[in-house]
């Protein structure tokens, strides 16, 4: 999730607050296609990615046409995600607020496993692919255009870069790849609803991992996500945090403090620290 969001926010400088919309599209597309049509989620996840990419592209085309950028672009994407949640809450076809529950079964052909290990290897494969995509982008002409837009949009335009086009491509590509994470979530937890996949928490996870690890780098989001995952597990075992509510509140406080410290003293993320030491 963090690597996908990083393509738009880190490389192209398009700070979106509504990527939970694309995450939710991936989750719902693969799940609904399986429940309603019997299409295996292995194929459904690609349909979800295509749909999310189209929605992201259309959203970007509409927003950038009116020269909306910066914090205003972020607010528009946040609003789009809230609208999507409202639609999902009232759409009977996808079970509204009740959500969709999948049956646990041993059917690898349909992306169902009784053990956790296969899911781990699927997630690992997706992670490797995303790292390779990020590295390829850094070395590509497209990636250089993204960086030009991020550093100085007006200078990029003066140099002949079609910023409208490349900002749209960045959002569309990032949206499509985010949808894969949503599909994986649906298959792993076997239950989705507007309150699980169309809320701000997935967006927060993407942002924290990327900003702390290092935006605009291939390995920064990985490092940041590993750090937060480890912190979450450690906080769960602290003796003075008893109960789920205390753990959640304590985790958010620690995450917030860590984010503030990193942004003040290491604005480029933890990857910057490693580069300086090197």
TORZA-157888 format. One record per atom (N, C-alpha, C, O): residue in one letter; x, y, z. Coordinates in steps of 0.2 Angstrom, whole numbers, plus 5000, padded with zeros to 4 digits. Layout:
BEGIN
AXYZ...
This chain:
BEGIN
X500449945000X500050005000X500450065000X500350114996X500950065004X501450125005X501850134998X501850194996X502050084995X502450094989X501950114983X502150154979X501350094983X500850114978X500750194979X500750224974X500550214985X500450284987X501050324985X501050384983X501650294986X502250334985X502350354978X502750404976X502150314973X502150324966X501850394964X502150434960X501350414968X500950474966X501250534971X501450584968X501250514977X501450564982X502250574983X502450634983X502650524982X503350524983X503750544977X504150594977X503550514971X503850524965X503650584961X503950634959X502950594961X502650644957X502350704961X502150754958X502450694968X502250754972X501550764972X501350824974X501050714971X500350724971X500050694977X499950634978X500050734983X499850714989X499150694990X498750744991X498950634989X498250614989X498050594996X498450555000X497450614999X497150585005X496650545004X496250525009X496450524998X495950484996X496050414993X495650384990X496650384994X496850324991X496450264994X496450204992X496150275000X495750225003X495150204998X494850154998X494950254994X494450244988X494650184984X494250144982X495350194981X495550134977X495650074980X495650014977X495850074987X495950014991X495349984991X495249924991X494750024993X494149994993X493849964987X493549914987X493949994981X493749974975X494049904973X493749854971X494749894975X495049834974X494749774978X494649724976X494549794984X494249744989X493549724987X493449664986X493149774985X492449754983X492449724976X492049684975X492849744971X492849724964X492949644964X492549604962X493549624968X493649554968X493149514971X493049454969X492949544977X492449504981X491749494978X491449444978X491549554975X490849554972X490849504966X490349464964X491449504962X491449464956X491449394958X491149354954X491749374963X491749304965X491049284968X490849234966X490749324972X490149304975X489549304970X489149264970X489549354966X489049364961X489149324954X488649294952X489749314952X489849284946X490249224946X490349184941X490549214952X491049154953X491749164950X492049114949X491849224948X492549234945X493049234950X493049264956X493649194949X494149184954X494449254956X494549294951X494549264962X494949324964X495649334961X495849394961X495949284959X496549294956X496449334949X496949374948X495949324946X495749364940X495449434942X495549484940X494949424948X494549484950X495049534952X494849594952X495649524955X496049574958X496349624952X496449684953X496449594946X496649624940X496049674938X496149724935X495449644938X494849684936X494849744941X494649804939X494849734947X494849784952X495449834951X495249894952X496049814949X496549864948X496349904942X496549964942X496149874937X495949914931X495349964932X495450024930X494849944936X494349984938X494550044942X494450104941X495050034947X495350084951X495750134947X495750194948X496150104942X496550144938X496050194934X496250254933X495550164931X495050214927X494750264932X494750324930X494550244938X494250294942X494750344944X494650404944X495350324946X495850374948X496050424942X496150484943X496050394936X496250434930X495750484929X495850544927X495050464929X494550514928X494450564933X494350624932X494650544939X494650594945X495150644944X495050704944X495750624942X496350664941X496250714935X496350774935X495950684929X495750724923X495250784925X495350844923X494750764929X494350814931X494650874936X494450934935X495050844941X495350894946X495850934942X495850994943X496250904939X496850944936X496650994930X496951044929X496050974927X495851024922X495651094925X495751144921X495451094931X495351164934X495951184938X495851224943X496551164937X497151184940X497151174948X497451224951X496851124950X496851114957X497451074959X497551024956X497851104964X498451064966X498551084973X498251114977X499151044976X499351054983X498751034988X498450984987X498651074993X498251054998X497551044996X497151004999X497351084991X496651084988X496551014985X495950984985X497050994981X497050924978X496950874983X496550824982X497350874989X497250824994X496550824997X496250774998X496250884998X495550885001X495050854996X494550824998X495150874989X494650844984X494650764984X494150734984X495250734985X495350664985X495050634991X494750584991X495150674997X494850655003X494050655003X493750605005X493850705000X493050714999X492850654994X492250624995X493250634989X492950584984X492950514988X492450474987X493450504993X493350444997X492750445001X492450385002X492650495004X492050505008X491350495005X490950455007X491350514998X490750504994X490650434993X490150404993X491250404991X491250324989X490950284995X490650244994X491150305001X490950275007X490250285008X489850235010X489950345007X489250355007X488850315002X488350285004X489150304996X488750264991X488750194993X488250154993X489350164996X489350094998X488950085003X488650025004X488850125008X488450115014X487650115012X487250085016X487550135006X486850135004X486650094998X486150104995X487150054996X487050014990X486949944992X487349904994X486349924990X486049854992X486449804988X486549744991X486649814982X486949764978X487649734981X487849684980X487949784985X488549764989X488449754996X488949755000X487849744998X487649735005X487649795010X487649785016X487749855007X487849915011X488249905017X488849885017X488049935023X488449935029X488549865032X489049855036X488149815030X488249745033X488849715030X489249675034X489049735024X489649705021X489649635018X489049605018X490149605016X490149545013X490649495017X491149515018X490349435018X490749385022X490849325017X490449305014X491549315017X491749255013X491849195017X491949195023X491749135014X491749075018X492449045018X492749035013X492749025024X493449005024X493448935021X492948885023X493848915016X493848855013X494548835010X494948885010X494748775009X495348765006X495248754998X495148704995X495348814995X495248824988X495848864985X495648924983X496448844984X496948884982X496848914975X497048974973X496448884971X496248904964X495848974965X495849014960X495448974970X495049034971X495349084977X494949124980X495949074978X496349124983X496149114990X496049164994X495949054992X495749034999X496248985001X496448934998X496548995007X497048955010X496848945018X496548985021X496948885020X496748875027X497348885032X497248895038X497948895029X498548915033X498748985031X498549005026X499149015035X499349085034X499949095029X500049145026X500349035029X500949045025X500849055018X501249105015X500349035014X500249045007X500149125006X500349155002X499749155011X499649225011X500249265011X500349315008X500649235016X501349275017X501749275010X501949325008X501749215007X502149215000X501849254995X502149284991X501149264995X500849304990X500949374991X501149414987X500949394998X501149465000X501849484998X501949534996X502249434999X502949444998X503149454991X503449494989X502749414986X502849424979X502549484977X502849524973X502049514980X501749574978X502249634980X502349684976X502549624986X503049674988X503649674983X503849734982X503949614981X504449614977X504349654970X504749694968X503749634968X503449664961X503449744962X503649784958X503149764968X503149844969X503849874969X503949924967X504249844973X504949864973X505249874966X505549924964X505149824962X505449824955X505149874951X505449904947X504449884952X504149934948X504450004950X504550044946X504550014957X504850084959X505550094957X505650144954X505950044957X506650044954X506650064947X507050104944X506150024943X506150034936X505850104934X506150144930X505450134938X505150204937X505750254939X505750304935X506150244944X506650284945X507150294939X507450344938X507250244935X507750234930X507450254923X507750254918X506750264923X506450274917X506350354915X506350394920X506150364909X505950434907X505350454910X505350514912X504850414911X504250434915X504450454922X504150504924X504850414925X505050434932X505350504932X505250544937X505750524927X506150584927X505550644926X505650694929X505050624922X504550674922X504150684928X503950744930X504050634932X503750634938X504150674943X503850724946X504750664943X505150704948X505250774946X505250824950X505150794939X505150864937X504550894939X504550954942X503950864939X503350894941X503350904949X503150954951X503650854952X503650864960X504150924962X503950954966X504750924959X505150974961X504951054959X505051094963X504751064953X504451124951X504051124945X504251114939X503351124946X502951114941X502951164935X502951144929X503051224937X503051284932X503751274928X503651284922X504251254931X504851244928X504851184923X505051194917X504451134925X504351074921X503951094915X504151074909X503451134916X503051154910X503451204905X503351194899X503851244908X504251284904X504751244900X505051264894X504951184902X505451144899X505051094894X505451054891X504451104893X504051064888X503751004891X503550964887X503750994898X503450934901X502650944901X502450994904X502250894899X501550904899X501350884906X501250824907X501350924911X501250914918X500550884919X500450844923X500050904915X499350884916X499350804914X498950774918X499650784909X499650714907X500050674912X499750624914X500650694915X501050654919X500750654926X500850604930X500450704928X500050704935X499550654935X499350614939X499150654929X498550604928X498850534928X498550484931X499350524924X499650454924X499850434931X499750374933X500150474935X500450454942X499850434946X499950384949X499250474946X498750454950X498450384947X498250344952X498350384941X498050324938X498450254940X498150204942X499050264939X499550204940X499550184948X499450134950X499550234952X499550224959X498950194961X498950154966X498350224959X497750194961X497650124959X497350084963X497850104953X497850034951X498249984955X497949934957X498850004957X499249964961X498949964968X499049914972X498650014971X498350014977X497849964978X497749934983X497449954972X496849914972X497049834974X496749794977X497649814971X497949754973X497949734980X497749684983X498149784984X498249784991X497549774994X497449734999X497049804992X496349794994X496049724993X495749704997X496249704987X496049634985X496349584990X495949534992X496949594991X497249544996X496949555003X496849495006X496849615005X496449615012X495849575012X495749545017X495449585007X494749545006X494849475007X494549435010X495349445003X495449375003X495749355010X495649295012X496149395013X496549375019X496049375025X496049325029X495649425026X495149435032X494449405030X494149395035X494349395024X493749355022X493049395024X492549375024X493149465025X492549505026X492749575025X493349605026X492349615021X492449685019X491749715021X491249695020X491849785022X491249825023X491549895022X492149905022X491049945021X491250015020X491750035026X492150085026X491550015032X491950035038X492549995039X492950015044X492749955035X493449925035X493849935029X494549945030X493649955023X494049965018X493950035015X494450055011X493450075017X493350135014X493350195019X493050245019X493850185024X493950225029X494650255029X495050235025X494850305033X495450335033X496050295035X496650315034X495950245039X496450205042X496950175037X497550185037X496750145031X497150125026X497650185023X498250175022X497350235022X497650295020X498250315025X498750335023X498050315031X498550335036X499150285036X499650305037X498950225035X499550175035X499950185029X500650185030X499750205023X500150215018X500550275019X501150275018X500250335022X500650395023X501150385028X501750405027X501050355034X501550345039X502150305037X502750325038X502050245033X502550205031X503050245026X503650245026X502750285022X503050325016X503450385019X504050395018X503150425023X503450485026X503950465031X504550505031X503950415035X504450405040X505050365037X505550375038X504850315032X505350285029X505750325024X506350325023X505450365020X505750405015X505350415008X505350365005X504950465007X504550475001X505050484995X505550514996X504750454989X505150464983X505750414983X506150424979X505750364987X506250314986X505950244986X505350234988X506350194983X506050124982X505950084989X505550044990X506450104993X506450064999X506250105006X506150065011X506150165005X505950205011X505250185013X505150165019X504750175009X504050145012X504150075015X503750065019X504550035012X504649965015X504949975022X504749945027X505450015023X505750025030X505250055035X505250035040X504950105032X504450135037X503850085039X503650085045X503650045034X503050005036X503349945040X502949925045X503949925039X504249875044X504249905051X504149865056X504449965051X504549995058X503849995062X503849985067X503350025058X502750025061X502449965063X502049955068X502549915059X502249845060X502549815066X502249785071X503249825067X503549805073X503349845079X503249815085X503249905079X503049945084X502349925087X502149915092X501849905082X501249885083X501249825087X500849815092X501649775085X501749715089X502049725096X501849685101X502549765096X502849775103X502349805108X502249795114X501949855105X501449895110X500849845112X500649855117X500749795108X500249745110X500449705116X500049675120X501149705117X501349655123X501549705129X501849675134X501449765129X501649805134X501149795140X500549795139X501449785146X500949765152X500549815154X499949805157X500749885153X500249935156X499749955150X499350005152X499749925145X499249935140X498749875140X498949825136X498249875143X497749825144X497149835140X496849885141X496949785136X496349795132X496449825125X496949865124X496049815120X496149835113X496149905113X496549935109X495649945116X495550015116X496250055118X496450095115X496550025124X497150065126X497750045121X498150095120X497749985118X498249975113X498250025107X498650045105X497550025105X497450075099X497650145100X497950175096X497450165106X497550235108X498350245109X498650295106X498650205112X499350205114X499750205107X500250235106X499550155103X499850155096X499850215092X500350245089X499250245092X499150315088X499650365091X499850405087X499650365098X500050425101X500850415099X501150455097X501050345099X501750335098X501850345090X502350375089X501450325086X501450345079X501550415078X501950445074X501050455081X501050525080X501750565082X502050605078X501950545088X502650565090X503150555086X503650595084X503250485084X503750465079X503750505072X504250525070X503150515070X503050555064X503250625064X503650645060X503150655070X503350725071X504050735071X504350775068X504350685075X505150685076X505450675070X505950715068X505250625066X505550615059X505450675054X505950695051X504850705054X504750755049X505150815051X505350855047X505350825058X505650885060X506450875059X506750915056X506650815061X507450805061X507650765055X508250775053X507250735051X507350695045X506850705040X506450655039X506750765037X506250775033X506250725027X505650715024X506750695025X506850645020X506650575022X506750535017X506550565028X506450495031X507050465033X507650485033X506950405035X507550365038X508050345033X508650335034X507750335026X508250325021X508750375020X509350365019X508650445022X509050495022X509650485027X510250505025X509450465033X509950445038X510450395035X511050405036X510250345032X510650295029X511150325024X511750305024X510850365020X511250395014X511750445017X512350445014X511650475022X512050525025X512650485028X513250505028X512450435032X513050385035X513450355030X514050355030X513150335024X513550305019X514050355016X514350345011
